Amino acid sequence: MRKSPAYLVLILLMPFLPFAAIAQADSSFVDNAVSNALQQYRTAVGVHAHLYNGPEYHVPVKTYVEGHQFYLDKIYQNGTVKYDGAWFEDVPMLYDLVQDELLIVNHGSGQPQRLVKNRVEAFKLHGHTFVKLQPDTTTSSVIRPGFYDLLYSGEVQVLMKREKTLFERASTDGLEGEYRDASKFYLVKDGVYHPVSNKRSVMRVLQDQKKPLKKYASANRLRFGKEREYAIVKTAEHYDSLKR
């Protein structure tokens, strides 16, 4: 028999109800208990209730695959999200770097749920700010729609498209696989997006200060290979200091 939402909420929130009251069986008490349970449920969900309108998230579990598809951690971490123009704080979230999807836990089912992507404007997770970009005709050949990590914002901006790719292969022991980083970096200068991947490409974009930037990079031992994120951000920061 299909249970009513009120009945399910009552069962879900039974621990919140006084034990002595639960023992009563008259209909007026049940009605009041359901009403109280619903109110406590709404209070527990609180201002986050507006978020729970997205589709369910499901990815088949592949036990032979090493790693995971999420940003930094596969355990939900509290973050902040701008959704339908409003900021919501302390929201447990995961960011899927393969599908470029932001996930929360549905309070009703307890299952992972996608936030409706076109309603998400930005979010903050693990101390990083992600913004959603929607390229126009002038930028569509350089960047794709999606969430970008805003690593630095000044006279120039540093953006990182964090991505992972799943690689699978057959072996003598069966299937094997792992998630590999496929992230890309962009410098935004004078409103133009430039993909950058190494020291040379960064200096090409910032060529009006190339000589002092190269000197700075050498003096500070910036490594554009092993520590690319740090090196690009520090170079952008120094570029702005030179322009002041």
N, C-alpha and C positions, 0 to 999 in steps of 0.2 A: 504494500500500500504506500502511495506517495505521501510523505510527511509535509505538512505546511511549513513555510519559512519560520513562522513564529514558534512552532513546535521544535524545529531544529535549533533555533537560537536558544530556546529554553534549556534544551538538553546540553548545548554547548556551554552555557553559562551557569549550569546547576551549581558549581562550586561557589558561585557568588551569593547564592540564596541561603538564608538561615535554615539550619537543619530542622528545627522544630516546625517551621512553616511548611517545609516540603512534605511533612507527614500529613498535612491536611489535604482533603480531597474535594472540598466543595468547589463548585464551578466559579463562584465569585473570586475565591482565592486564586484559582488557576488563571483566571483572566488578569488579575492584578499581578500575579507572578510573571506571566508572559510580558505584560506591559513593562514591569520593572526590568526584566531581563533584556528586553529590546532597548530600553533606555541605557542600561549598562553597556550593552553591545555598541550602541552608537557612541557612547562616551569613550569606550576603549578604542574604537576606530577613529573617533574624533574628526579632526579636519582632514585626515587622509582619505576619508570616504570617497571623495571625488576622484581619487586615483584608480579605484577598482572597477574600471570599465573596459579594460583591454582584453585581448584574446589570451587563451592559455598558451603557455610556453612548453614545448616538448622537444627534446633532442634524444634520439635513441642512445642508450648506454652502450659504449663499445669498450669492453674491459681490456682489450689489447692495446688501446691507445694510451700513450704516455702524456702526462700533463693535462691541462684543461683549457677551455676556450675563453676564460674570463680574464678581466683586467686585474692583475696582481693576486687576487684571492678568489677561491671558489666558495668561500663562506660569506654570507650576507654581512655587509657593513653599512652603518648608518650614513646617509648622505642627504643632500638637499637637491630638490628638483624644481625647475620652473615649468609648470604644467598648466596649459590654458591661461597663461598670463599671470598666474599666482605662484608664489614660492611655497614649497612644502618642506619642512625641516624634519630631521631625525627619521628619515624613511629608510628601512633596511633595503639595500639594493645590490644588484650584481650587474656588471656590464659585459655582455657577450661580444667579444672582439671578432668573432667569425661572422655573425649575423648583424653586427652593429645594432644591437637591441638592448634597451635598458629594462631590467627585470625587477619586480617586487614580489612579495608574497601575498596571495589573495587571502584576506582574513576569513572568508567564508569556507573555502576549500582547503586552505593551507598549502596550495600548489603554486608553483612559480607562474607568474603572469607577466606578459609584455605590457609595457606602457604604450599607448597609442602614439606612434612615432611622430606623426605630424602635429601632435599637441605638445610635444616636449621641445622647449626652446633652449634649455641649458640645464646642466646639472653639475654638482660638485661631489666628488668621490675620492677617497684616499688623498685628500689635500690638493687635488687637481680640479680645475674648472674646464668643463667640456661645453662647447657651443655647437649648435647645429648650423651647418652651412647649406645653403641652397644655391648652387651656382647659376648664373645667368648665361646669356649667349656669349659673353666675353670671357667667362672663366670656366665654362663647361669642359673645355678641352684640357684643362689643367687639374681641376679638382672634381671629385664626385660628391653627390649629396651625402650628408651624414654628420656624425658627431666628430669634432676635432678638439684635441687637447690644446687649450690656449696656454702655452708655456711661458710666453712673455708678450707684453703689450706696451708699446711705447711709440717712438717715431717709426719704428718697424715692429712687426709682430712675428712671433715664432709659433707656428701651428704644427701639431703632430697628429697624423691620422694613425691611431693605434689599431693594428690589425693582427690577426693570427690566421694561419691557413692550416687546414688539416691535411697531412700527407699520409697516405695509406699504401701498403705494398704487401705482396705475397712473399712468404719465406718458407723454408723447409719445415718450420714449426707451425705454420699457419699464417694468419694475417698479423701484420705489425703496423704501427702508426704512431705519429706524434704531432703535436701542435707546434708550429714554428712561427716565430715573429716575422711579420711582413709589414712593419710600420714604415711610414713615410713622413718626411719633414718638408715644411714649406716656410719660406720667408715672404712676408707681405710688405712691400715697399711701394709707396705712392699709389696704393690701391691695387697693385698688380701682384698676383700670386706666382711665386717662383719655387719650383721643386728644387730641393738641395739635398745632397747626399754625402758630400765630403768638403774638405777645406777649400778646394779650388772653386766649387760651385757657390759656396758661401761668399768668397771674396769677389766673385764675378758680379754677384748681386749688389754687394756693398763696395763697389770699386772706387767710389769717390773718396773712400777712406782706407783704401787697400793697404797702403804702406804702413800706417800706424797700427792697423788691425793685425797685420802679419807679425809685426814686432810684439804686439800684446800677446798674441797666441803663442809665440815662441817663448816669451819671458814667463808665461804662466803654464807652459807645457800642456796646452790644450790638445787633447787627443780626439780627433774627429772620426776615429775608427771605433775604438773600444768604449769611448765616453762621448758619443756623438751628441746626445741630448744636452748634456752639460756644456760641451764646447760651443754648440750653436747658440745656446741661450746666453752664455757669457760674452760671446762675440757681439751679439745683438745689443746687449746692455752697454758694452764699451762703445759701440758705434753711436748709440744715442748720447753717451757722455761726450763724445767728440763733437757732436753736432750742436751742443748747447752753447 
